[in-house]
Amino acid sequence: MASTMVDGGASHSRHNAKLAKRTAAWKPGILPFLLPFGLLLAFGLWSYRPSSSPMTWALTVVWSLPVVGVMVGIQGAWLIRRRERRSHRMIPPAPADQDFLIVLVPTIGRHDTYPALERSVLSYVEHLPEYFPHMRVDVLTEEGCEATETIERLAATNPLIRVVATPKAYATANGTRFKARANNYAHELRIEEGEALDHVWVLHMDDDTGVGPDTAASLAQFINRQRRARPEEAKHMAQGILTYPRENAVNLFTWLADAVRPADDIARFRALTGMGTPAAGVHGELLVLRASIEATIGWDFGPKAIVEDAQLALTFCRRYPGRSDWFNGRCYGASPATTKDFVKQRDRWAWGLVALCFNRTIPLRYRWFLSICVATWILGPIQHIVAILCIGLLVGDLNTSPATQSVVILWALNFAYVIWTYWEGLRLNAIASANGRRKWWEPIVVISLIPVFSVLEGLGGFKGFLKFVRREENKFVVIAKPA
């Protein structure tokens, strides 16, 4: 038995070393964007046929709309490549022994979500203490949740784990519900316990998302860099990369469809959050924030808030412009277990984001970029090439050329960027997986299925938009979490 344990530990250490080496060597590819761009541009110029029909003008608008987000995404990837060239000048990671880290893990506490929660929490206590000698993991539950006893047994296995139960009677001043309500309770508890301090950092994680050795090193490197910075230049918030290891997936189709998500982290989020103003929002995992700054914002955004992380980001933009950053660390999540859950997840995000785009309490200068991105998303079903051809058949106009030939360049840019996001996202997910590489057929399949994936993404976005228009009651739907 002892020999087996030693062998298992050695194998685990080798895996961690290989993972850290792979993530350190990664940088965004250029050819997967330039090759499709060149081919699409050549085809678009060759097939261009002048037209001034209503169909042509409508296409010119809807297929050109994504270019704003695309240009920001390209900038983000370029910034990563530039940073990698300068990485030899950066101070190597060292323990953040002058700061205190609180990992906050909200969970609905159901039995079907517990296996993923256990996997995630155990990864925190395994990997983070090496770089954070002063830390704690707060598992944030609802009082009386069905998995209470199981979660408490998990907490008893390690002194770093604490269970924080949100009282059923707890209510915020603005009537906030769902996950934001629980986050606000934890935020008020930190203030009460005297932890809302500059040297206390809160790492927000989802209950199905773990960390690895690279996460701890990159996070500590970021926090130490803020301690060395001048007070007026130090950052207060940062976001890393969300990846999906193959072994966490129970559905190959949704795993391939989720290749787009890590690509968004290294593109739009890298550009905006990394340059100080997270106008594209943030996601709720691998989001680190000074406890003192979080104390000034809180999570009490009202009863309609179901994308509390994005609302926090836009509020941060207004109060602390220029004070956010991005770090090249990963967290490791799991894609939805079914296609139905995949659409349901996108549906909830779109519902909340559309409401946020119309939220006049946030100045338009911080909402406009997100509004363009969301508009592009919810228009997905009518932008799809199949929908366009069907409409063309109905109106007797199958000419899909833009109003002017120069627009072909924008269209080639947009479509090449979509191909790049799935290609590069798949690469990131494969690097995060046990064997560290893509199977030979996976890039072919993921590119071939982009039209199908775009239908699912657009369907979720459009359903969320309809719920907003119908003023349906807000719901925070928690899908089952693959272990």
KELUM-359989 format. One record per atom (N, C-alpha, C, O): residue in one letter; z, x, y. Coordinates in steps of 0.2 Angstrom, whole numbers, plus 5000, padded with zeros to 4 digits. Example, Ala and Ser with C-alpha at 12.3 -4.5 7.8 and 13.67 -1.06 7.14 Angstrom:
BEGIN
A503950664972/A503950624978/A503950664984/A504250714983/S503550644989/S503650684995/S503950645000/S504050675006/
//
This chain:
BEGIN
M500050044994/M500050005000/M500050045006/M499650035011/A500450095006/A500550145012/A499850175013/A499650185019/S499550195008/S498850235009/S498350185012/S497950205016/T498350125009/T497950075012/T498050065019/T497550055023/M498650055021/M498750045029/M498550105033/M498250095038/V498650165030/V498450225034/V497650225034/V497450245040/D497350215029/D496650205029/D496350155034/D495850165038/G496650095034/G496450045038/G496550065046/G496150045050/G497150095047/G497250125054/G496750175056/G496550175062/A496650215052/A496150275053/A495450235055/A495050255059/S495250185051/S494650155051/S494550115058/S494050115062/H495150085060/H495250055066/H495150095072/H494850085077/S495450155071/S495450205077/S494750235078/S494450245083/R494350245072/R493650265073/R493250215076/R492850225080/H493350145074/H492950095077/H493150095085/H492650085089/N493750105087/N493950105094/N493550155098/N493350155103/A493550215094/A493250275098/A492550265098/A492250285104/K492150235093/K491450225094/K491350175099/K490850175103/L491750125099/L491650065104/L491650095111/L491250085116/A492250135113/A492350165119/A491750215121/A491450215127/K491450255116/K490850295117/K490250255119/K489850275123/R490150195115/R489550155117/R489550125123/R489050125127/T490150095125/T490150065132/T490150115137/T489850095143/A490350175136/A490350225142/A489650255143/A489450265148/A489250255137/A488550275138/A488050225140/A487450235142/W488250155141/W487750105142/W487650105150/W488050125154/K487050085151/K486850075158/K486250025158/K485850025153/P486149985163/P485549925162/P484949965161/P484750015165/G484549925157/G483849955156/G483349935162/G483449885165/I482849975163/I482349955168/I481649935165/I481449885167/L481449965159/L480849945156/L480849875154/L480349835154/P481349845151/P481349775149/P481249725155/P481049665154/F481349745161/F481149705167/F480449725169/F480049675170/L480249785170/L479649805173/L479049785168/L478549765171/L479149795162/L478549775157/L478349705158/L477749685159/P478849655157/P478649585158/P478449565165/P477949525166/F478749605170/F478449585177/F477749605177/F477349565180/G477549665175/G476849685176/G476349645172/G475849625174/L476549625166/L476149575162/L476049505165/L475549475165/L476649485167/L476649415170/L476249415177/L475849365179/L476349465181/L475949475187/L475249475186/L474849445189/A475049515181/A474349525180/A474049455177/A473449435179/F474349425173/F474149355170/F474149305176/F473649265176/G474649305180/G474649255186/G474049265191/G473749225193/L473949335192/L473349345197/L472649325194/L472249305197/W472649345187/W472049325184/W471849255183/W471349235184/S472449215182/S472349145181/S472349105187/S472349035186/Y472449135193/Y472549095199/Y471949055201/Y471449075201/R472148985202/R471548945204/R471848905211/R472348865210/P471548915216/P471748885223/P471748805222/P471348775219/S472348775225/S472348705225/S472848685231/S473348725232/S472848625233/S473248605238/S473548535236/S473748495241/S473548525230/S473848455228/S474548455228/S474848505229/P474848395228/P475548385228/P475948425223/P476448445223/M475548425217/M475848455211/M475948535212/M476448565211/T475448555216/T475448635217/T476048645222/T476348695221/W476148605227/W476648615232/W477348605229/W477848645230/A477448555225/A478048545221/A478248605217/A478848635217/L477748635213/L477848695209/L478048755213/L478448795211/T477648765219/T477848815223/T478548825225/T478848875225/V478848765226/V479548765228/V479948775223/V480448815223/V479948735217/V480448735212/V480448805208/V480948825206/W479848835207/W479748895203/W479948955208/W480049015205/S479948945214/S480149005219/S480849005221/S481149055223/L481148945220/L481848935222/L482348985219/L482749015222/P482249005212/P482749055209/P482749125212/P483149165211/V482249145217/V482149215219/V482649235223/V482849305222/V483049195226/V483649225230/V484149255225/V484449305226/G484349215220/G484849235215/G484549295211/G484949345209/V483849295210/V483549355206/V483649415210/V483749465207/M483449415216/M483549475220/M484249505221/M484349565220/V484749455221/V485449475221/V485549515214/V485949565214/G485349475209/G485449505202/G485149575201/G485449615198/I484549585203/I484249655203/I484649705207/I484749755204/Q484849685213/Q485349725216/Q485949745212/Q486149805213/G486249705209/G486849715205/G486749765200/G487049815199/A486149755196/A485949805191/A485849875193/A486049925190/W485549875199/W485349945202/W485949975204/W486050035204/L486449935207/L487149965209/L487449995203/L487850045204/I487449965197/I487749995191/I487450065189/I487750115188/R486750065189/R486450125188/R486550185193/R486650235191/R486650165199/R486850215204/R487550235203/R487650295204/R487950195201/R488650215200/R488750255194/R489150305194/E488350245189/E488350285183/E488150355185/E488450405182/R487650365189/R487450435191/R488050465194/R488050535194/R488450435198/R489050465201/R489650465197/R490150485200/S489650445191/S490250435187/S490650495186/S491250505185/H490250555186/H490550615185/H491050645190/H491450685190/R490950605196/R491350625202/R491950585202/R492450605206/M492050535198/M492650485198/M493150525194/M493050555189/I493750505197/I494350535193/I494450495186/I494450435186/P494550535181/P494550505174/P495150455174/P495650455177/P495050405169/P495650355168/P496250385167/P496350435163/A496850355170/A497550385168/A497950325168/A497750275171/P498550325165/P498950265165/P499150245172/P499350285176/A499150175173/A499450155179/A500150145179/A500450085179/D500550195179/D501250195178/D501650175184/D502250175184/Q501350165190/Q501650145196/Q501550065197/Q501850045202/D501250035193/D501049965194/D501249925188/D501349955182/F501349855189/F501549815184/F501049765182/F500749735187/L500849755176/L500249715174/L500549655170/L500949655166/I500349595173/I500549525169/I499849495167/I499449485171/V499749495160/V499249465157/V499349385157/V499849365153/L498949345160/L499149275160/L498549235156/L497949245157/V498849205150/V498349175145/V498549095145/V498949075141/P498249055149/P498348985148/P497948955142/P497448975140/T498348915138/T498048885132/T498248815132/T498848795134/I497848765129/I497948695128/I498448695122/I498848635122/G498548745118/G499048745113/G498848695107/G499348665104/R498248685106/R498048645100/R498048695094/R497948755094/H498048655088/H498048695082/H497348735081/H497248785078/D496848695083/D496148725082/D495948785087/D495548815086/T496348785092/T496248845097/T496748905096/T496648955098/Y497248895091/Y497748945090/Y497449005087/Y497649065089/P497049005082/P496749065079/P496449115084/P496549175084/A496049085089/A495749125094/A496249155099/A496249215101/L496749115100/L497349135104/L497649195101/L497849245105/E497849195095/E498149245091/E497749315092/E498049365093/R497149305090/R496749365090/R496749395097/R496749455098/S496649355102/S496649385109/S497349415111/S497349475114/V497849375110/V498549405112/V498749475108/V498949515111/L498549475102/L498649535098/L498249595101/L498449655101/S497649575104/S497249635107/S497549665113/S497549715114/Y497949615117/Y498249635123/Y498849685121/Y498849745125/V499249665117/V499849715115/V499649775111/V499949825111/E499049775108/E498749835105/E498449885110/E498649945109/H498049865114/H497649905118/H497949925125/H497849975128/L498249875128/L498449885135/L499049935137/L499049965142/P499549935132/P500149975134/P499950045135/P500350085138/E499450075132/E499250145132/E499150165140/E499350215142/Y498850115143/Y498750135150/Y499150095155/Y499250105161/F499550045152/F500050005157/F500750005153/F500949955150/P501150055155/P501750065152/P502250005154/P502749995151/H502049975160/H502449925163/H502049855163/H501549855167/M502149815158/M501649755157/M502049695153/M502549705150/R501749645154/R501949585150/R501449535149/R500949535153/V501449495143/V500949445142/V501249385142/V501649365138/D501049335147/D501249275148/D500749225145/D500249215147/V500949195139/V500549135136/V500749075139/V501349045138/L500349045143/L500448985147/L500248925143/L499748905142/T500748885141/T500648825137/T500848765141/T501148765147/E500748705138/E501048645141/E501648625137/E501648625130/E502148605140/E502748585136/E502648535131/E502348475132/G502848545125/G502748505119/G502048505116/G501948455112/C501648555117/C500948555114/C501048565107/C501548585104/E500548545103/E500548535096/E500648595092/E500948595087/A500448655095/A500548725092/A501148755095/A501148825094/T501648725098/T502148755101/T502548805096/T502648865098/E502748785090/E503148825086/E502748885083/E503048935083/T502048875082/T501648935080/T501648985085/T501649045084/I501548965092/I501449005097/I502149045099/I502149105100/E502649015098/E503349045099/E503449095093/E503749145094/R503249085087/R503249135082/R502849195083/R503049255082/L502249185086/L501849235088/L502249285094/L502249345093/A502549245098/A502849285104/A503449325101/A503649375104/A503749305096/A504349335093/A504149405089/A504549445088/T503449415088/T503249475085/T503249535089/T503149585087/N503249525096/N503149575100/N503549565107/N503449505110/P504049605109/P504449595115/P503949595121/P504249565127/L503349615121/L502949605127/L502649535128/L502449525134/I502749495123/I502449425124/I503049375126/I503549375123/R502849335131/R503249285133/R502949215134/R502349215136/V503249165131/V502949095132/V503149065138/V503849055139/V502749035142/V502949005148/V502648935147/V502048925147/A503048885147/A502848815146/A502848775152/A503448775156/T502348745154/T502248705160/T502648635159/T502448605154/P503148625163/P503448555161/P503048495162/P502548495166/K503148445158/K502648385158/K502748355165/K502348325168/A503348355168/A503548325174/A503248365180/A503248345186/Y503048425179/Y502748465185/Y502148435188/Y501648415185/A502248435195/A501648405199/A501548455205/A502048475208/T500948465207/T500848505213/T500848465219/T500748405218/A500848495225/A500848455231/A500248415232/A500248365235/N499648445230/N499048415231/N498748375224/N498248345224/G499148365219/G499048335213/G498548365209/G498148335205/T498448435209/T498048465205/T498148455197/T498748445195/R497648455193/R497748445186/R497448495182/R497148545185/F497448485175/F497148535171/F497348605171/F497948615172/K496948655170/K497148725170/K497348745176/K497848785177/A497048725182/A497348745188/A498048725190/A498448765193/R498248665187/R498948645188/R499448695184/R499948715187/A499248715178/A499648765174/A499648835178/A500148865178/N499048855180/N499048915184/N499448915190/N499748965192/N499448855193/N499848855199/N500648855197/N501048885201/Y500848825192/Y501548835190/Y501748905188/Y502248925190/A501248945185/A501449015184/A501449055190/A501849095191/H501049035195/H501049075201/H501649055205/H501949105208/E501948995205/E502548975208/E503149015205/E503649035208/L503049015198/L503649055194/L503649125196/L504249155196/R503049155197/R503149225199/R503449235206/R503849285207/I503249195210/I503649195217/I504349185216/I504749225219/E504549135212/E505249125211/E505649185208/E506249205209/E505249225203/E505549275200/E505449345204/E505649395201/G505249345210/G505149405214/G504649445212/G504649505213/E504049425208/E503549465206/E502849455210/E502349485208/A502949425216/A502349415220/A502249475225/A502349465231/L502149535222/L502149595225/L501549635225/L501049615221/D501449685230/D500749715230/D500649755224/D500049765222/H501149785220/H501049825215/H501049785208/H501049815203/V501149725209/V501049685203/V500349655202/V500149625207/W500049655197/W499349635196/W499349585190/W499649595185/V498949525191/V498949475186/V498249475183/V497749475187/L498149485177/L497549485173/L497449425170/L497749405165/H496949385173/H496849315170/H496349315164/H495849345165/M496549295159/M496149295152/M496149225150/M496649185150/D495549205146/D495549145142/D495849155135/D495949215133/D496049095132/D496449105126/D495949125120/D496249135114/D495349135121/D494849155116/D494549225117/D494049245114/T494849255122/T494549315125/T494949375124/T495549375128/G494849425120/G495249485119/G495049545123/G494549535127/V495349605122/V495149665126/V495049715121/V495249715115/G494849775123/G494749835119/G494949895122/G495249895128/P494849955119/P495150015122/P494750035129/P495050055133/D494150015130/D493750025136/D494049975142/D494049995147/T494349925140/T494549875145/T495149905148/T495149905155/A495649925144/A496249955147/A496050015152/A496350025157/A495650065149/A495450125153/A495150105160/A495350135165/S494650055160/S494350045166/S494750005171/S494750015177/L495149965168/L495649925172/L496149965176/L496249965182/A496450015172/A496850065175/A496550105180/A496850125185/Q495950125179/Q495550165183/Q495450135190/Q495550165195/F495350065190/F495250025196/F495850025199/F495950035206/I496450005196/I497049995199/I497350065202/I497550065208/N497250115199/N497450185202/N497050195208/N497250225213/R496450175208/R495950195214/R496250155220/R496150175225/Q496450095219/Q496750055225/Q497450085227/Q497550085233/R497750115223/R498450145225/R498250205229/R498650225234/R497650245228/R497450305232/R497150285238/R497150325243/A496850225239/A496450205245/A496950185251/A497550175250/R496650195257/R496950175263/R497150095262/R496750055260/P497650075265/P497850005265/P497349955267/P497249905264/E496949975273/E496449935275/E495849925271/E495349885272/E495749975266/E495149975262/E495349955255/E494849945251/A495949955253/A496149935246/A495849865244/A495849825248/K495649865238/K495449795235/K495949755232/K496449785230/H495849695232/H496449645230/H496149605223/H496649575220/M495549605222/M495349575216/M494749605213/M494349645216/A494649605206/A494049635203/A493949595197/A494349555194/Q493349605195/Q493049565189/Q492649615184/Q492349665187/G492749605178/G492349645173/G491849605169/G491649555172/I491649635164/I491049605160/I491349565154/I491749585150/L491049505153/L491249465147/L490749475142/L490149455143/T490849495136/T490449505131/T490649465125/T491149435124/Y490149455120/Y490249415114/Y490049455108/Y489549455106/P490549485105/P490449525098/P490149475093/P490349415092/R489749505089/R489349465084/R489949435079/R489849375077/E490449475077/E490849455072/E491349395075/E491649365070/N491349385081/N491749325084/N491349265083/N491649205085/A490749265082/A490249205082/A490249175075/A490249205070/V490349105076/V490249065070/V489549025070/V489348995065/N489149035075/N488549005075/N488049055079/N488149075084/L487549075075/L487049125077/L486649105083/L486549135087/F486449035083/F486049015088/F486449015095/F486149035100/T487048985095/T487448985101/T487549055103/T487649075109/W487649105099/W487849175100/W487249205104/W487249245109/L486649195101/L486049215105/L485949185112/L485749215116/A486049115112/A485949085118/A486449105124/A486349105130/D487049135122/D487549155126/D487349225129/D487749255132/A486849255126/A486649325129/A486549325136/A486649385139/V486449265139/V486349265147/V486949285150/V486949305156/R487549265148/R488149275151/R488349345153/R488549355159/P488449395149/P488549455151/P488049485156/P488249525160/A487449465155/A486949485160/A487049465167/A486949505172/D487349405167/D487549385174/D488049425177/D488149435183/D488549445173/D489149485175/D488849555178/D489149585183/I488349585175/I488149645177/I487549645183/I487249685185/A487449575185/A486949565190/A487249535196/A487449565201/R487249465196/R487549435202/R488249445203/R488449465209/F488649445198/F489349465199/F489449535202/F489849545206/R489049575199/R489149645201/R488949655208/R489249695212/A488449625210/A488149635217/A488649605222/A488849635227/L488849545221/L489249505226/L490049525226/L490349545230/T490349515220/T491049535219/T491149605220/T491649625223/G490649645217/G490749715218/G490649745225/G490849795227/M490349705229/M490249725236/M490749695241/M490749695247/G491249655238/G491749635242/G491849565243/G492349535246/T491349525242/T491349455244/T491049415238/T490449405237/P491549385234/P491349345227/P491049275229/P491249225226/A490449275232/A490149215234/A489849175228/A489649115229/A489749215223/A489449185217/A489949155212/A489849125207/G490649155215/G491149135211/G491349195206/G491149245206/V491849175202/V492049225197/V492249185190/V492249125191/H492249215185/H492449175179/H493249195177/H493449245179/G493549145173/G494249155172/G494449205167/G495149205166/E494049245165/E494349295160/E494149365163/E493649375167/L494549415162/L494449485165/L494449485172/L494049515175/L494849435175/L494949435182/L495649455184/L496149425182/V495649515188/V496249545190/V496349535197/V495949545201/L496949515199/L497149495206/L497849515208/L498349515204/R497949545214/R498649565216/R499049495216/R498849445219/A499649505213/A500149445213/A500249425220/A500349365222/S500349475225/S500449455232/S499949415235/S500049375239/I499349435233/I498749395236/I498649325233/I498549285237/E498749325227/E498749265223/E499249215226/E499149155226/A499849245228/A500349205231/A500149165237/A500449115239/T499649195241/T499449165247/T498949115246/T498749075251/I498649115240/I498049065239/I498249015234/I498248955236/G498549035229/G498848985224/G498248945220/G497648965221/W498348895217/W497848865213/W497848785214/W497548745210/D498248765219/D498348695221/D497748665225/D497748655231/F497148655221/F496548635224/F496348565224/F495848545226/G496848525221/G496748455221/G496548425215/G496348465210/P496548365214/P496448325207/P495748335205/P495548325199/K495248355209/K494548355207/K494348425205/K493748435203/A494748475205/A494648545203/A494548555196/A495048545192/I493948575193/I493848585186/I493548655186/I493448675180/V493348685191/V493148755191/V493548795196/V493348825201/E494148795194/E494648825199/E494548905200/E494748925205/D494248935195/D494149005196/D493649015202/D493649065206/A493048975202/A492548985207/A492848965214/A492648995219/Q493248915214/Q493548895220/Q494048945223/Q494048955229/L494448975218/L494849035221/L494449085224/L494649115229/A493849105221/A493349155223/A493149135230/A493149185235/L492949075231/L492649055238/L493249055243/L493149075249/T493849035241/T494349045246/T494549115248/T494749125253/F494549155242/F494649225243/F494149255248/F494249295253/C493449235248/C492949255252/C493149245260/C493049295264/R493449185261/R493649165268/R494249205270/R494249225276/R494749215266/R495349245268/R495349325268/R495649355272/Y494949355263/Y494949425262/Y494249455261/Y494149485256/P493849445266/P493149465265/P493149545264/P493549585268/G492749565260/G492649635258/G493149665254/G493149725253/R493649625251/R494149655247/R494149645240/R494649655237/S493549625237/S493549625230/S493049675227/S492749715231/D493049685221/D492749745217/D492549725210/D492749665208/W492149765207/W491949755200/W492049815196/W492049875199/F492249815190/F492349875186/F492049865179/F491949815177/N491849925177/N491449925171/N491849925164/N491849975160/G492249875164/G492649865158/G492449795155/G492149755158/R492549785148/R492349725145/R492949685142/R493449715141/C492849625141/C493249585137/C492849555132/C492249555132/Y493149525127/Y492749505121/Y492949435119/Y493449425116/G492449395120/G492549325119/G492149295113/G491849335109/A492049235112/A491749195107/A491349145110/A491549105114/S490649135107/S490249085109/S490449015106/S490849015101/P490248965109/P490448895107/P490248885099/P489748915097/A490548845096/A490448845088/A489848805087/A489548815081/T489648755091/T489148715090/T488648705096/T488848725102/T488048685095/T487648675101/T487848615105/T487848625111/K488148565102/K488448515106/K489048545111/K489048525117/D489448585108/D489948615112/D489648665118/D489948665123/F489148695116/F488748735121/F488548695127/F488648715133/V488248635126/V488048595131/V488648565135/V488648555141/K489148545131/K489748515134/K490048565139/K490348545144/Q490048625137/Q490348685141/Q489948685148/Q490248685153/R489348685147/R488948695153/R488948635158/R488948635164/D489048575154/D489148515158/D489748515162/D489648495168/R490248535160/R490948535164/R490848585169/R491048575175/W490548645168/W490448695173/W490048665179/W490248675185/A489448635177/A489048615182/A489348555186/A489248555193/W489748515183/W490048455186/W490548485192/W490548465197/G490948535190/G491348565195/G491048605200/G491248595206/L490548635198/L490148685203/L489848635209/L489748655214/V489548585206/V489148535211/V489648515216/V489548515222/A490248495214/A490748465218/A490948515223/A491148505229/L491048585220/L491248635225/L490748655230/L490848665236/C490048645228/C489548655233/C489548605239/C489348615245/F489848545238/F489948495243/F490548495246/F490748445250/N491048535244/N491748535247/N491748565254/N491648625255/R491748525259/R491748545266/R492348585268/R492348605274/T492848585264/T493448625266/T493248705266/T493648745269/I492748715262/I492548785262/I491948795266/I491448765266/P491948845271/P491348855276/P490648865272/P490648895267/L490148835275/L489448835272/L489248915271/L488948925266/R489448955275/R489249025274/R489549055268/R489249105265/Y490049025265/Y490249055258/Y490049005253/Y490049025247/R489748955254/R489448905249/R488748905248/R488448885243/W488348935253/W487648925252/W487248965246/W486848935243/F487549025245/F487249055239/F487349025233/F486949015229/L487949005232/L488148965226/L487748895225/L487548875220/S487648865231/S487348805231/S486548815229/S486348775225/I486248865231/I485548885228/I485548895221/I485148865217/C486048935218/C486048945211/C486148885207/C485848875202/V486648845210/V486748775206/V486148735206/V486048695201/A485848725212/A485248685213/A484748705208/A484348665205/T484648775207/T484148805202/T484348775195/T483848765191/W484948785194/W485148765187/W485048695186/W484748675180/I485248645190/I485248575188/I484548545189/I484348495186/L484048585192/L483348565192/L483048595186/L482348585185/G483348635181/G483048665175/G482648615171/G482048635170/P482848555170/P482448515165/P481748495168/P481248495165/I481648485175/I481048475178/I480648535180/I480048535181/Q480948595179/Q480648655180/Q480248685174/Q479848725174/H480548655168/H480248685162/H479548675161/H479248625163/I479248725158/I478448725157/I478248665154/I477748635155/V478648635148/V478448575145/V478448515149/V477948475149/A478948515153/A479048455158/A478448455163/A478148405165/I478348515165/I477748525170/I477148505167/I476748465171/L476948525161/L476348505158/L476248425157/L475748395157/C476848395155/C476848325154/C476748285160/C476348245160/I477048315166/I476948275172/I476248285174/I475848245177/G475948345173/G475248365174/G474748315171/G474248295174/L474948305164/L474448255161/L474448185163/L473948155164/L475048165166/L475148095168/L474748095175/L474448035176/V474848145179/V474448135186/V473748165186/V473348165191/G473548195180/G472848215179/G472748285183/G472248295185/D473248325183/D473248385187/D473648445183/D474248445183/L473248485179/L473548535175/L473548605178/L473648655175/N473348605184/N473348675188/N474048695190/N474348655194/T474348745187/T475048765188/T475048825193/T475548865193/S474448835196/S474448895201/S474848875208/S474948815209/P475148925211/P475548905217/P475048895223/P474448905222/A475348875229/A474948855234/A474548915237/A474048905240/T474848975237/T474549035239/T474649085234/T475149095230/Q474149135233/Q474149185228/Q474749235228/Q474949255223/S475049245234/S475549295235/S476149265232/S476649305230/V476249205231/V476849175227/V476849195220/V477449195217/V476349215217/V476249235210/V476749295209/V477049305204/I476849335214/I477249395214/I478049365213/I478349395209/L478249315217/L478849295216/L478949265209/L479549275206/W478449225207/W478549195200/W478649245195/W479049235190/A478249295195/A478249355190/A478949385190/A479249405185/L479249395196/L479849425197/L480449375194/L480849405190/N480349315195/N480849265192/N480849265185/N481349265181/F480249255182/F480149245175/F480349315171/F480649315166/A480149375174/A480349435171/A481049445171/A481349475167/Y481449425176/Y482149425177/Y482449385171/Y482949415168/V482249325170/V482549285165/V482449325158/V482949325154/I481849355157/I481749395150/I482249445150/I482549465145/W482349485156/W482849545156/W483549525155/W483849555151/T483749465157/T484449445156/T484549435149/T485149455147/Y484149395145/Y484249385138/Y484249455134/Y484649465130/W483749495136/W483649555133/W484249605134/W484549625129/E484449615140/E485049655141/E485749625139/E486149665137/G485749555140/G486349525138/G486449535130/G487049545128/L485949525126/L485949535119/L486149605117/L486549615113/R485949655121/R486049725120/R486849735121/R487149775118/L487149705127/L487849715128/L488249685123/L488749705121/N488049625120/N488449595115/N488349635108/N488849635105/A487849665107/A487749705101/A488149765102/A488549785097/I488149795108/I488649855109/I489349845108/I489749885105/A489549775109/A490249755109/A490449745101/A490949735100/S489949735097/S490049715090/S490249775086/S490149835088/A490349765080/A490649815075/A490149865074/A490349925074/N489549855073/N489049905071/N488749935077/N488349985077/G488749905083/G488549925089/G487849925091/G487549965095/R487449895087/R486749895088/R486449825086/R486649785082/R485849805089/R485449745088/R485149755081/R484849805079/K485049695078/K484649695072/K483949695074/K483749665080/W483449715070/W482749725073/W482449665075/W482049665080/W482649605072/W482349545073/W482649505079/W482349455082/E483249525081/E483649485086/E483349485093/E483249435096/P483049545096/P482749545102/P482049495102/P481949465107/I481749495096/I481149455096/I481349385096/I481049345100/V481849365092/V482049295092/V482349265098/V482149215101/V482749315102/V483049285108/V482549275113/V482649235117/I482049315114/I481549305119/I481049245117/I480949215121/S480949235111/S480549185108/S480949115110/S480549065111/L481549115110/L481949055110/L482149035118/L482548995119/I481949085122/I482149065129/I481948995132/I482348965135/P481348975130/P481148905132/P481648855129/P481848805132/V481948865123/V482448815120/V483048825123/V483448775125/F483348885125/F483948895128/F483948865135/F484448845137/S483348875138/S483348845145/S483448775145/S483648745150/V483148745140/V483248665140/V483948645139/V484248605142/L484348685135/L485048675134/L485448685140/L485848645142/E485348745143/E485648755150/E485548705155/E485948685158/G484848685155/G484648635160/G484948565159/G485148535163/L484948555152/L485248485150/L486048485152/L486248435155/G486348535151/G487048535153/G487148535160/G487548495163/G486748565164/G486848565171/G486648495174/G486948475179/F486148465171/F485948405174/F486448345172/F486548305176/K486748355166/K487248305165/K487848305169/K488148255171/G488048375171/G488548385175/G488448355182/G488848325185/F487848365185/F487548335191/F487648255191/F487848225196/L487448225186/L487448155185/L488148125185/L488248075189/K488548165182/K489248145182/K489548145189/K489948105191/F489348195193/F489548205200/F489348145204/F489648115208/V488648135203/V488348075207/V488648015206/V488747965210/R488847995199/R489147935197/R489847935199/R490147885198/R490147985201/R490847995203/R491347975197/R491847935198/E491147995191/E491547985185/E492148025186/E492248075190/E492648005182/E493348035183/E493248105180/E493048115175/N493548155184/N493548225182/N493948235175/N494448205174/K493648275171/K493948285164/K493848365163/K493348395164/F494348395160/F494348465158/F494348465151/F494848465147/V493648475148/V493548465141/V493648535138/V493348585140/V494148545134/V494248615130/V493948605123/V494148565119/I493348645122/I493048645116/I493448685111/I493848725113/A493248675104/A493648715099/A493448795100/A492848805102/K493948835099/K493848905100/K493748945093/K494248945089/P493148975092/P493049015086/P493549065085/P493649105090/A493849085080/A494349135079/A493949205078/A494249255077/
//
